[in-house]
Amino acid sequence: MASERITLTVPGPHGDREVGLSSPDRVLWPQSGITKRELAEYITAVSAPFLAANGDRPVSLERFPDGVDGESFFSKNPPKGAPDFVESVTVTYNSGRRHPQLTLTETAAALWAVQMNTVVFHPWASRTADTDNPVELRIDLDPQPGTDFADAVPAAHGLREVLREAGLEPWLKTSGNRGIHVFCPIEPTHEFLDVRHAVIAAGRELERRMPKKVTTNWWKEERGERIFVDFNQANRDRTMAGAYSPRSLPGATVSTPITWDEVDDCDPAAFTVRSIPERLAERGDPWEGFAAEPGSIQTLLEWWERDLADGLGELPFPPEFPKMPGEPPRVQPSRARKPDA
């Protein structure tokens, strides 16, 4: 039986806060036996780098009321009754609708999210001061069936060369599963569609250099056993698990910042809710100073224009998006109507 409610006292920028935690002994990860209390202790232990990566920006909470083996849903808007230290910012969604979205500004707010059964935190690439212009260029290197993390590693190294040639400095983290996330801090001077085009330009350049290893094909039937450069993760309101966010996988893995020196021998399964606090205590945060020197996407946008001139146009958007200018038909090639012979 789940235990009674407990109260956690945590320091913050405005003094100590008390955060209630109901059913602290409820098991969230059955395979690992990790409880809601352990998740709260984890978030407290990693709060400084966690908030540096995920705070002060719109965030979506992926909530699992019955643990990671149960149903989940996303929370974007602040619910009624949320404490006053849980803040929000008004954002514009792809439909044009504007609505308040949650933000996390201190440890107590992150613990409140745990109380609400949040397991995965999905931050936007923009900050609250200007939610329309991203401060990060994000690229998800997604292994396809027949490939794994080890196959994503050479793609990550190749992508690092491409991005450096474009004047950007890439940082990386594990996805918490099989993939690799490559991030570049950028100046907030361009809106999401421009950043998406910059990601596509980088992905196409990487694909030209590693055609047997990497693909930008949106349709799964065309990807083969290659690493997919998921350019659509750069869209407005499309997010991936944030740095130091747990994942809803059996091993309670964490999307973990790593150094380029680590990636070749990295075992992403070793980075878990139970292991990351010790890793941070021993090694520090590999993303410390991440946002100190933001770069420009101008060169990548020049590459985008170059590719347009060469006949490479817009790529498909996710199905929930409105039809976008220049977008090809949203139908997989095998189902597309063929012209009469």
N, C-alpha and C positions, 0 to 999 in steps of 0.2 A: 504494500500500500504506500502511496506517495506520502511523504512527510508534510508537516504543516508549513505554513508560510514563515520565512525568515526575513530579516532586514539586514541589508548590507550598507555599511557606511563607507563612502568613497570621497576622497578629496577632489576638489575642482577649482576652477578659476574664481569662483565666488564662495569658497569655503566648502565644508563637508556637506554632502548630500546623503540622504537616506533613501535607499531604493528597495522596495519590497520584492521578494522572489518567492512565488508560490510553487509548491511541489518541487522543492530543490533536488530531491532524490529521484525524480522521474528520469528514466534512462532515455536519452535522445538517440544514442548510437548503440543499438543492441549488440552488434558484433564486438564492439570495443568496450561496452559497459560504461560509456561516458555519460554522466548525468548533467542535468540542467545547472546544478551547482558548479560542476567542473567547468562548464562552458562559461559561466559568469566569472569564475576565477581566472580562466584563460584570458578573457577580454580585459579584465583588470590588469593582468600581468603584461599584456602587450599594448596597453591603451595608448602609449605615446606614439609608437610608429603606426599603429592602427589608425589613430585619428589624423596623423600627418598625411596618410594616404587616402583616407575615406571621409574625413571631416570637412566641414565648411563647403559642402557641395550637396546637390540633390542626391538622395539615396533611396533605393527601393529595398524593402526588407522581404526576404523569402522566408516565410514562416511555416513551421511544421508542428502543429498542435499535438500530434501523436507520435513524434519522433520521426527520424529520417526514413523509416519504412512506411510511413503513412502519407496521407494526402498533404499537399502544400499549396500555398497561395501567396500572392505578392501584395504587400501594402506599400502604397506610395504616398497617400495623403495622411496627415495627422488625425488620428481617431479622436472622438469626443472623450474627454476625461484624461487626455495625456497630460503629464505634469508640465509646468511652465518652462522647465529647462529642456524640453523637447521642442526644438524650433522647426520652422518651415520657411520655404522661399517659394514665391510664385514662379512657375515655369510655363513655357509654351510647348505643347506637344505637337506632333507632326500633323494632327488634324487642324491645328490652329487654336484649339481649346487651351485656355489658361487655367491653372489650378495650383493651389499650394502643394508642395511636396516636402517630405521630411528631410531634415538635415541633422547631422550629429555634430555637436560642438564641444562635448565634454564626455568624460568616462561615464557619468551617471546616465546620460542619454543612451549610450551604447548598452549599458546594463538594463535599462528600461526595455530596449529592443529584445534583449535576451529573455526578460520576463514575458514579453509578448511572443515567445517561442521562435524568435528569429535564429536561423542557423547560418544563412548566407546573406552577406551584405553586398549590394550591387550599386556602387557609386557612379554618378555621371562623370564625364570627362571635363566638366566645367565647374567653376566655383560660384558661390552664391552672389558675389559682386557682379557677375556677368554670366548668367546661365546660358546665353546663346553662343558664346565663343569659347571653345574648349581650351584648356591649358595643357592638354596631353594629346599626343598622337598615339593611338593604341592599335596594335596589330596582334591578332590572335592567330598563331600557327597551330592549326587544328589537324592532328593526324587522322587520316581516313582508314577504313578497314584494311587490314594488312600492314599497317604501319603503327609506330608507337613513339614514345618519348624520344628514344634513341634516334629515330629518323628525323625528328623535329630539330635536333641539336645542330646538324650541319646547315639546315635551313636558317636557323637563328644566326649562326656565324655569317652566312652569306648575306642575310638581311642587315646585319650590323655594318658590313662593308658598304652596302647600298645606302643606308641612312647616313653614314659618315660622309660619303661622297656628296650627299645632299646637304651637308652642313649641320646635321643633327647628331646628338649623342644618345644612343639607345641604352636603356636599362632593361632588365628582364626579371621575370618571376615565373615560377611554375604555375600552371593553371589550377593545381590541386588534383588534376586527373592526368591525362596523357599529353596535354598540350603545353605550349610555351607562350607566354604573353610578353611582347616587346613593347615598351613604352618609351616615348621621347617627350620631355617637357618642352612646351612650345609657348610662344607669345600669344596671348588671347586676342589676336587681330583678325581672325577669320572664323566664320560660322561653320556649323557642322558639315554642311554639304561640301564646302571647300576642303575641310580636313578629310572627309571621305575620299574626295578626288585625289588628295595627296597620298592617302593610303593605297588607293588603286594604282597610282603611278609607281609607288615603291614596290608593290606586289608584282606588277607587270615586269619591272626591271629585274626583280629577283627571278621571276619565271623564265625570262629570256636567258638568264645565266645558268639556271638549274632546271631545265624543262622536264627532265625525267624524275625530278625529286619534288617539284613544287608546282602548284596549279592555282589559278584564280577563277576557275570555272565554278559558277554558282550552283549548277545542277549536279547533284551527286552522281548521276549516271555517267558524267563526263570526267570525273576527278581521278578515277583509277586509284592505284596504291601510291598516292602522293600526299604531300602536306598541303592542306588548303589554307591559303591566305584569306582569312575571313574579313573582308573589307567592310561588310555590313555591320560589324561591331562598332564602326566609327560613326554610325548614324545617331541622330538625336534620339534620346530615350532608349537606346540599345546599350545594354551594359553587360559586363562580365564580373565575376567574383572579384572583389577588391583585394588589395594586398593585405595579408594576414587574416582574410576572411576564411572561416571554416567552409568545407564543402559537405554536401549531404550524401557522402559516400560512406560505405561501411567502415573504412579505416579512420574516419574523422580526419582526413587530410586537410591541409591548409594551403591556400594559394600563397606561395612563399617567395619573397624577394631573394635573389641569389646573385652572386657575382659572375662575371664572365669566366673567371678562372675555375669556378665550380661546375659549370654547366655540363662539361664533357663526362664527368663521373657522377653526376647527380642522380639520386634515387628519390623521385618526388613522393613515393609512398612513405618515406621516412619522416616527412615533414607533417606532423600531426598536432592536434590540440594539446597533446601531452608533451611533445618534444620541443615545440617552438619556444616556449619561455626559457628553457635551458640554452637553446641555441642563441637566443638573443643575449642572454647573460654572458655567454662565452665569446661571441663573435661580434656583437653589436648589430645594428640594422644596416644591411647592404644598401638600402635606399636613403640613408642619411645624406642630406644635401641634394636630394633629387631635383628639387625645383629651383635650385640656386642660379642656374644659367640656362634659361629657356631659349630655344632656338627658333628659327624661322622656317616655315614650310614653302617659302617662295620658290626654291629650286625644284621641289617636288611638283609644285603647280606648273612650273615651266615644262617639266617632263609630261605632265598631264596634257597640256596644250600641244606639245609635240606629238604625242600619241593620237590626239584628236585629229591633227593634220594628216597623220598617217593612216587614218581610217578606223582607229580603235575608239569606239564611242562609249557611252554610258553603259553600266552593268546593272543587272536586275536589283531591285530593292526587296526588302522583306514583304511577305504577303499582306501584312496589316497596314502597310504604308499606302497613302494615296498614290495614284499614278503620277510619276515624276517626269519632268521634261527630258526628252531624248532617251527615255528608258526603252529597252527592247521588250517584246512581248513576254509576259509572265507565264510562260508555258514551257514545260520541260521539252527538250528537243525531240524525244521519242513520241511525244503526243502532239507535236505541232503539225498543223495541216500542211501537207506537202503540195507544191504546185503541180498541176497536171503535167504529165510527161508530154 
